């Protein structure tokens, strides 16, 4: 497989689709030693079933495992950590990865519980989990989806699951884009299998899946993310970490140089453009955000979407403040522990979507609609 290629296949038998895609890519030809420790890194962002558009389908991971084991690879490990505020173990059980790991005899590592060391990642110091640095070959299995803060998330951002929670919080205080780019200089993903089955184009924790029943394979994470921008109707410049990663030498962001190749039968889904994602843009007007963590912000926006659908959001009479930048400050309405000094604060680190929805609804009905 060439570095500028992106292979795509469509269907509903995700396990077999994945195996055939890996055969087409000749993944085994990239693995020089069958005894290598090979990591498979899915997306376990929050306790949400893959059908909701947030987490990696276990059938895709199973396809990768079967392909490798059938060719003599024995040292396989699944490793990932959920976002701050969620427990990886909850996602593992909900999505069936505990049963999958047992079935195939594969090690399963919760990186939230892993030890870590700090590394120089092209001029930026970043803490990276020991299990990630112990790999000989890393297969990244992100979900193609939208993101409430960075617009898209796929290959490059998925590496955040391989850093400890304290570093995730630090990333948000630095603005996400620059540290994401530098992290990809400290962790080298060797092969990418993109779950483009039913990603949510608005919210990274799912709820609004858009079915495409597609799995993709690639080598260049920068090119993959640039291609995702095109699919989701964004210019690459709107997602700064892509250009930053390109300038650091991590890959090419020029999609015109990509060779997009269909493997397998032609599908009706291949001809359909993805819809424009506009919920986040519409809802952001109600929020003042300064260095918020993805989980806190990610739970807020779907709650606001529910209030908007019920016709209540229009009555909100003040901006909702959220983020680490509000620590120690005072204000009227805030979300999360960082705004504990506000007159009305929905407490938690992070507060969950249902809690935010209930308490904001109560605030609007009691404080704004009298």
Secondary structure as GFF3:
##gff-version 3
##sequence-region A 1 370
A	DSSP	beta_strand	5	10	.	.	.	ID=ss1
A	DSSP	alpha_helix	14	25	.	.	.	ID=ss2
A	DSSP	three_ten_helix	27	30	.	.	.	ID=ss3
A	DSSP	beta_strand	37	41	.	.	.	ID=ss4
A	DSSP	three_ten_helix	50	52	.	.	.	ID=ss5
A	DSSP	alpha_helix	58	69	.	.	.	ID=ss6
A	DSSP	beta_strand	75	80	.	.	.	ID=ss7
A	DSSP	alpha_helix	88	95	.	.	.	ID=ss8
A	DSSP	alpha_helix	97	104	.	.	.	ID=ss9
A	DSSP	beta_strand	107	110	.	.	.	ID=ss10
A	DSSP	three_ten_helix	111	113	.	.	.	ID=ss11
A	DSSP	beta_strand	116	121	.	.	.	ID=ss12
A	DSSP	beta_strand	124	129	.	.	.	ID=ss13
A	DSSP	alpha_helix	130	133	.	.	.	ID=ss14
A	DSSP	beta_strand	137	140	.	.	.	ID=ss15
A	DSSP	beta_strand	145	147	.	.	.	ID=ss16
A	DSSP	beta_strand	151	153	.	.	.	ID=ss17
A	DSSP	three_ten_helix	157	162	.	.	.	ID=ss18
A	DSSP	alpha_helix	165	173	.	.	.	ID=ss19
A	DSSP	alpha_helix	177	186	.	.	.	ID=ss20
A	DSSP	beta_strand	191	196	.	.	.	ID=ss21
A	DSSP	beta_strand	214	218	.	.	.	ID=ss22
A	DSSP	alpha_helix	221	231	.	.	.	ID=ss23
A	DSSP	three_ten_helix	236	238	.	.	.	ID=ss24
A	DSSP	alpha_helix	240	247	.	.	.	ID=ss25
A	DSSP	three_ten_helix	255	257	.	.	.	ID=ss26
A	DSSP	beta_strand	259	262	.	.	.	ID=ss27
A	DSSP	three_ten_helix	268	271	.	.	.	ID=ss28
A	DSSP	alpha_helix	279	284	.	.	.	ID=ss29
A	DSSP	beta_strand	287	289	.	.	.	ID=ss30
A	DSSP	alpha_helix	294	309	.	.	.	ID=ss31
A	DSSP	three_ten_helix	313	315	.	.	.	ID=ss32
A	DSSP	beta_strand	320	322	.	.	.	ID=ss33
A	DSSP	three_ten_helix	324	326	.	.	.	ID=ss34
A	DSSP	beta_strand	333	335	.	.	.	ID=ss35
A	DSSP	three_ten_helix	337	339	.	.	.	ID=ss36
A	DSSP	beta_strand	344	346	.	.	.	ID=ss37
A	DSSP	alpha_helix	353	363	.	.	.	ID=ss38
A	DSSP	pi_helix	364	368	.	.	.	ID=ss39
###
